[in-house]
Amino acid sequence: MSTTVSLSDAKARLSEVVRSVRTRGEDTVITVDGEPAVRLVPVYPGPRTLTPAETAGFRALLDSLPRIPRTTTEFDAVVLVSEGRR
């Protein structure tokens, strides 16, 4: 997903736009008269630190895995798919 910035905004805030592209790892499209003109892309987005909300979401997901009911009987996945079940 890319951000769109007008040329006049990019000129006024170029340092901020460049830092944003570098830290988010996402491209920014610069428009001239409302039309896309150029795309500013990061050289290397690199790994990013997860937000506290993302970390909490992953932990909640991992904690919930043992509560998923599991069948103890054997099954044939091909038969289940052909029957329209999952």
DSSP file (Angstrom, degrees, kcal/mol; ACC not computed):
  #  RESIDUE AA STRUCTURE BP1 BP2  ACC     N-H-->O    O-->H-N    N-H-->O    O-->H-N    TCO  KAPPA ALPHA  PHI   PSI    X-CA   Y-CA   Z-CA
    1    1 A M              0   0    0      0, 0.0     2,-0.3     0, 0.0    26,-0.1   0.000 360.0 360.0 360.0 135.2    0.0    0.0    0.0
    2    2 A S        -     0   0    0     24,-0.1     2,-0.3    26,-0.0    26,-0.2  -0.789 360.0-129.9-115.7 157.2    1.4    3.4   -0.9
    3    3 A T  E     -a   28   0A   0     24,-1.7    26,-3.6    -2,-0.3     2,-0.5  -0.759  19.4-141.2 -98.5 148.0    0.9    6.9    0.3
    4    4 A T  E     +a   29   0A   0     -2,-0.3     2,-0.4    24,-0.2    26,-0.2  -0.946  21.4 176.3-114.9 132.6    0.2    9.7   -2.0
    5    5 A V  E     -a   30   0A   0     24,-2.9    26,-2.5    -2,-0.5     2,-0.1  -0.995  28.4-121.3-134.1 137.6    1.7   13.2   -1.6
    6    6 A S  E  >  -a   31   0A   0     -2,-0.4     4,-2.7    24,-0.2     5,-0.2  -0.388  29.2-113.6 -73.0 158.8    1.3   16.3   -3.8
    7    7 A L  H  > S+     0   0    0     24,-1.9     4,-2.5     1,-0.2     5,-0.2   0.893 117.0  52.2 -60.6 -41.2    4.5   17.8   -5.2
    8    8 A S  H  > S+     0   0    0      1,-0.2     4,-1.9     2,-0.2    -1,-0.2   0.900 111.8  46.0 -65.2 -39.4    4.1   21.0   -3.1
    9    9 A D  H  > S+     0   0    0      2,-0.2     4,-2.2     1,-0.2    -2,-0.2   0.904 112.0  51.8 -66.7 -40.4    3.7   19.0    0.1
   10   10 A A  H  < S+     0   0    0     -4,-2.7     4,-0.2     1,-0.2    -2,-0.2   0.894 110.0  49.2 -63.3 -39.7    6.7   16.8   -0.8
   11   11 A K  H >< S+     0   0    0     -4,-2.5     3,-0.6     1,-0.2    -1,-0.2   0.901 114.4  44.7 -65.5 -40.1    8.8   19.9   -1.4
   12   12 A A  H 3< S+     0   0    0     -4,-1.9    -2,-0.2     1,-0.2    -1,-0.2   0.809 128.8  26.1 -74.2 -29.3    7.7   21.4    1.9
   13   13 A R  T 3X S+     0   0    0     -4,-2.2     4,-2.5    -5,-0.1    -1,-0.2  -0.108  74.9 136.4-125.9  35.2    8.2   18.2    3.9
   14   14 A L  H <> S+     0   0    0     -3,-0.6     4,-2.7     1,-0.2     5,-0.2   0.885  74.7  50.3 -57.1 -44.4   10.8   16.2    2.0
   15   15 A S  H  > S+     0   0    0      1,-0.2     4,-2.4     2,-0.2    -1,-0.2   0.922 113.1  47.0 -60.2 -43.4   12.8   15.1    5.0
   16   16 A E  H  > S+     0   0    0      2,-0.2     4,-2.2     1,-0.2    -2,-0.2   0.898 112.4  49.5 -64.7 -41.7    9.6   13.9    6.7
   17   17 A V  H  X S+     0   0    0     -4,-2.5     4,-2.3     2,-0.2    -2,-0.2   0.921 112.1  47.9 -64.2 -44.8    8.4   12.0    3.6
   18   18 A V  H  X S+     0   0    0     -4,-2.7     4,-2.4    -5,-0.2    -2,-0.2   0.921 112.3  48.8 -63.8 -44.8   11.8   10.3    3.1
   19   19 A R  H  X S+     0   0    0     -4,-2.4     4,-2.7    -5,-0.2     5,-0.3   0.896 110.5  51.9 -62.0 -39.0   12.0    9.3    6.8
   20   20 A S  H  X S+     0   0    0     -4,-2.2     4,-2.5     2,-0.2     6,-0.4   0.916 110.1  47.7 -63.7 -43.9    8.4    7.9    6.5
   21   21 A V  H  X S+     0   0    0     -4,-2.3     4,-1.6     1,-0.2     5,-0.4   0.910 114.8  47.3 -62.7 -42.1    9.3    5.8    3.5
   22   22 A R  H  < S+     0   0    0     -4,-2.4    -2,-0.2    -5,-0.2    -1,-0.2   0.914 116.9  40.4 -68.1 -43.5   12.4    4.5    5.1
   23   23 A T  H  < S+     0   0    0     -4,-2.7    -2,-0.2     1,-0.2    -1,-0.2   0.877 121.3  40.6 -77.4 -37.1   10.8    3.6    8.5
   24   24 A R  H  < S-     0   0    0     -4,-2.5    -1,-0.2    -5,-0.3    -2,-0.2   0.756  95.2-138.3 -81.5 -24.6    7.5    2.2    7.1
   25   25 A G     <  +     0   0    0     -4,-1.6     2,-0.3    -5,-0.3    -3,-0.1   0.690  63.5 120.0  74.2  17.6    9.2    0.4    4.2
   26   26 A E        -     0   0    0     -6,-0.4    -1,-0.3    -5,-0.4    -2,-0.2  -0.870  64.1-112.3-117.2 149.7    6.3    1.4    2.0
   27   27 A D        -     0   0    0     -2,-0.3   -24,-1.7   -26,-0.1     2,-0.4  -0.310  20.5-146.8 -77.2 162.2    6.5    3.5   -1.2
   28   28 A T  E     -aB   3  40A   0     12,-2.4    12,-3.6   -26,-0.2     2,-0.5  -0.999   7.0-144.9-129.3 131.9    5.1    7.1   -1.6
   29   29 A V  E     -aB   4  39A   0    -26,-3.6   -24,-2.9    -2,-0.4     2,-0.5  -0.847  10.1-151.8 -97.6 129.0    3.7    8.4   -4.9
   30   30 A I  E     -aB   5  38A   0      8,-2.7     7,-2.6    -2,-0.5     8,-1.8  -0.884  15.0-154.4-101.5 127.8    4.3   12.0   -5.6
   31   31 A T  E     -aB   6  36A   0    -26,-2.5   -24,-1.9    -2,-0.5     2,-0.5  -0.736  11.8-157.5-105.9 150.3    1.6   13.7   -7.7
   32   32 A V  E >  S- B   0  35A   0      3,-2.7     3,-1.7    -2,-0.3   -26,-0.0  -0.994  85.9 -11.5-123.6 121.7    1.8   16.7  -10.1
   33   33 A D  T 3  S-     0   0    0     -2,-0.5    -1,-0.1     1,-0.3   -27,-0.0   0.857 130.8 -56.1  54.9  38.0   -1.6   18.3  -10.8
   34   34 A G  T 3  S+     0   0    0      1,-0.2    -1,-0.3    -3,-0.0    -3,-0.0   0.405 116.7 110.1  80.4  -3.2   -3.3   15.3   -9.1
   35   35 A E  E <  S-B   32   0A   0     -3,-1.7    -3,-2.7     1,-0.0    -1,-0.2  -0.860  78.9-102.8-106.2 139.3   -1.7   12.8  -11.4
   36   36 A P  E     +B   31   0A   0      0, 0.0    -5,-0.2     0, 0.0     3,-0.1  -0.371  46.2 164.4 -59.1 131.5    1.0   10.3  -10.3
   37   37 A A  E     +     0   0A   0     -7,-2.6     2,-0.3     1,-0.4    -6,-0.2   0.745  56.8   1.3-116.6 -48.8    4.4   11.5  -11.4
   38   38 A V  E     -B   30   0A   0     -8,-1.8    -8,-2.7     2,-0.0     2,-0.5  -0.945  57.0-135.3-141.9 161.5    7.0    9.6   -9.4
   39   39 A R  E     -B   29   0A   0     -2,-0.3     2,-0.6   -10,-0.2   -10,-0.2  -0.984  10.5-152.9-122.4 128.0    7.3    6.9   -6.8
   40   40 A L  E     -B   28   0A   0    -12,-3.6   -12,-2.4    -2,-0.5    -2,-0.0  -0.891  23.2-178.3 -99.3 118.7    9.7    7.1   -3.9
   41   41 A V        -     0   0    0     -2,-0.6     2,-0.1   -14,-0.2   -14,-0.1  -0.884  29.2-107.1-121.4 149.7   10.7    3.7   -2.7
   42   42 A P        -     0   0    0      0, 0.0   -20,-0.1     0, 0.0   -15,-0.1  -0.449  17.7-138.1 -71.9 147.1   12.9    2.5    0.2
   43   43 A V  S    S-     0   0    0      1,-0.3   -21,-0.0    -2,-0.1    -2,-0.0   0.930  93.5  -5.2 -68.1 -45.7   16.3    1.1   -0.7
   44   44 A Y        -     0   0    0      1,-0.1    -1,-0.3   -22,-0.0   -19,-0.1  -0.868  62.1-159.7-150.5 113.6   15.8   -1.6    1.9
   45   45 A P        -     0   0    0      0, 0.0    -1,-0.1     0, 0.0   -19,-0.1   0.844  31.9-170.4 -66.5 -31.6   12.8   -1.7    4.2
   46   46 A G        -     0   0    0    -21,-0.1     2,-0.1     2,-0.0    -2,-0.0   0.176  37.0 -45.6  64.3 170.9   14.5   -4.0    6.7
   47   47 A P        -     0   0    0      0, 0.0     2,-0.3     0, 0.0   -22,-0.0  -0.405  58.8-150.3 -72.0 150.4   12.8   -5.6    9.6
   48   48 A R        -     0   0    0     -2,-0.1     2,-0.3   -24,-0.1   -24,-0.0  -0.871  18.3-107.6-120.5 157.2   10.5   -3.5   11.7
   49   49 A T        -     0   0    0     -2,-0.3     2,-0.1     1,-0.1     0, 0.0  -0.644  37.3-116.3 -81.6 135.4    9.6   -3.7   15.3
   50   50 A L        -     0   0    0     -2,-0.3    -1,-0.1     1,-0.1     0, 0.0  -0.426  28.4-116.5 -69.4 145.3    6.1   -5.0   16.1
   51   51 A T     >  -     0   0    0      1,-0.1     4,-2.5    -2,-0.1     5,-0.2  -0.401  28.0-108.4 -73.6 159.4    3.8   -2.5   17.8
   52   52 A P  H  > S+     0   0    0      0, 0.0     4,-2.5     0, 0.0     5,-0.2   0.866 121.7  53.8 -56.9 -35.6    2.5   -3.5   21.3
   53   53 A A  H  > S+     0   0    0      2,-0.2     4,-2.2     1,-0.2     5,-0.1   0.907 109.1  47.5 -66.4 -41.1   -0.9   -4.2   19.8
   54   54 A E  H  > S+     0   0    0      2,-0.2     4,-2.4     1,-0.2     5,-0.2   0.911 112.3  49.7 -65.5 -42.0    0.6   -6.6   17.2
   55   55 A T  H  X S+     0   0    0     -4,-2.5     4,-2.4     1,-0.2    -2,-0.2   0.925 111.5  48.3 -61.5 -44.9    2.6   -8.3   19.9
   56   56 A A  H  X S+     0   0    0     -4,-2.5     4,-2.5    -5,-0.2    -1,-0.2   0.888 110.5  52.5 -63.5 -39.0   -0.5   -8.7   22.1
   57   57 A G  H  X S+     0   0    0     -4,-2.2     4,-2.2     2,-0.2    -2,-0.2   0.912 110.5  46.6 -63.2 -43.4   -2.5  -10.0   19.2
   58   58 A F  H  X S+     0   0    0     -4,-2.4     4,-2.6     2,-0.2    -2,-0.2   0.901 112.4  50.3 -65.9 -40.4    0.1  -12.7   18.4
   59   59 A R  H  X S+     0   0    0     -4,-2.4     4,-2.6     2,-0.2    -2,-0.2   0.917 110.4  49.9 -63.6 -41.8    0.4  -13.7   22.0
   60   60 A A  H  X S+     0   0    0     -4,-2.5     4,-1.6     2,-0.2    -2,-0.2   0.904 111.2  49.8 -63.1 -40.5   -3.4  -14.0   22.3
   61   61 A L  H  X S+     0   0    0     -4,-2.2     4,-1.0     2,-0.2    -2,-0.2   0.937 112.2  46.5 -63.2 -47.0   -3.4  -16.1   19.1
   62   62 A L  H >< S+     0   0    0     -4,-2.6     3,-0.5     1,-0.2    -2,-0.2   0.892 111.5  52.1 -63.4 -39.0   -0.7  -18.4   20.4
   63   63 A D  H 3< S+     0   0    0     -4,-2.6    -1,-0.2     1,-0.2     4,-0.2   0.810 108.5  52.0 -66.6 -28.6   -2.4  -18.7   23.8
   64   64 A S  H >< S+     0   0    0     -4,-1.6     3,-1.3    -3,-0.2     4,-0.4   0.676  86.9  84.4 -83.1 -16.6   -5.7  -19.7   22.1
   65   65 A L  G X< S+     0   0    0     -4,-1.0     3,-1.6    -3,-0.5    -1,-0.2   0.877  84.7  55.1 -56.7 -42.5   -4.2  -22.5   20.0
   66   66 A P  G 3  S+     0   0    0      0, 0.0    -1,-0.3     0, 0.0    -2,-0.1   0.749 101.9  60.5 -64.4 -19.5   -4.4  -25.2   22.7
   67   67 A R  G <  S+     0   0    0     -3,-1.3    -2,-0.2    -4,-0.2    -3,-0.1   0.532  76.8 108.6 -84.9  -5.3   -8.2  -24.5   23.1
   68   68 A I  S <  S-     0   0    0     -3,-1.6     2,-0.1    -4,-0.4    -3,-0.0  -0.581  78.4-117.4 -73.0 125.3   -8.9  -25.4   19.5
   69   69 A P        -     0   0    0      0, 0.0     2,-0.4     0, 0.0    -1,-0.1  -0.405  33.7-164.6 -65.8 137.3  -10.8  -28.7   19.5
   70   70 A R        -     0   0    0     -2,-0.1     2,-0.2    -3,-0.0     0, 0.0  -0.951  17.5-121.8-124.6 143.2   -8.9  -31.5   17.7
   71   71 A T        -     0   0    0     -2,-0.4     4,-0.1     1,-0.1     0, 0.0  -0.574   9.6-158.7 -81.5 144.9  -10.2  -34.8   16.5
   72   72 A T        +     0   0    0     -2,-0.2     2,-0.2     2,-0.1    -1,-0.1   0.514  68.9  85.0 -99.1  -6.9   -8.5  -37.9   17.8
   73   73 A T  S    S-     0   0    0      1,-0.1     2,-0.1     0, 0.0    -2,-0.1  -0.592  85.1-106.3 -93.2 157.3   -9.7  -40.1   14.9
   74   74 A E        -     0   0    0     -2,-0.2     2,-0.3     2,-0.0    -1,-0.1  -0.457  39.2-174.2 -76.8 154.4   -7.9  -40.4   11.5
   75   75 A F        -     0   0    0     -2,-0.1     2,-0.6    -4,-0.1     3,-0.1  -0.972  27.0-124.6-146.3 161.0   -9.4  -38.7    8.5
   76   76 A D     >  -     0   0    0     -2,-0.3     4,-2.1     1,-0.1     3,-0.2  -0.934  14.7-160.8-109.2 111.7   -8.7  -38.5    4.8
   77   77 A A  H  > S+     0   0    0     -2,-0.6     4,-2.4     1,-0.2     5,-0.2   0.846  90.9  56.9 -62.5 -35.3   -8.3  -34.8    3.7
   78   78 A V  H  > S+     0   0    0      2,-0.2     4,-2.3     1,-0.2    -1,-0.2   0.907 108.4  47.1 -63.3 -41.5   -9.1  -35.7    0.0
   79   79 A V  H  > S+     0   0    0     -3,-0.2     4,-1.9     2,-0.2    -2,-0.2   0.922 111.6  50.8 -66.6 -43.5  -12.4  -37.2    1.0
   80   80 A L  H  <>S+     0   0    0     -4,-2.1     5,-3.0     1,-0.2     4,-0.3   0.906 112.2  46.7 -61.5 -41.5  -13.3  -34.2    3.2
   81   81 A V  H ><5S+     0   0    0     -4,-2.4     3,-1.3     1,-0.2    -1,-0.2   0.910 110.7  51.5 -67.4 -41.6  -12.5  -31.8    0.4
   82   82 A S  H 3<5S+     0   0    0     -4,-2.3    -1,-0.2     1,-0.3    -2,-0.2   0.817 109.3  51.4 -66.1 -28.8  -14.5  -33.8   -2.2
   83   83 A E  T 3<5S-     0   0    0     -4,-1.9    -1,-0.3    -5,-0.2    -2,-0.2   0.521 120.4-111.9 -83.3  -4.5  -17.4  -33.8    0.2
   84   84 A G  T < 5S+     0   0    0     -3,-1.3     2,-0.3    -4,-0.3    -3,-0.2   0.655  78.3 121.5  84.8  15.3  -17.1  -30.0    0.5
   85   85 A R      <       0   0    0     -5,-3.0    -1,-0.3    -6,-0.2    -2,-0.1  -0.692 360.0 360.0-106.4 162.9  -16.0  -30.1    4.1
   86   86 A R              0   0    0     -2,-0.3    -5,-0.1    -3,-0.1    -1,-0.1   0.343 360.0 360.0-126.1 360.0  -12.8  -28.7    5.7
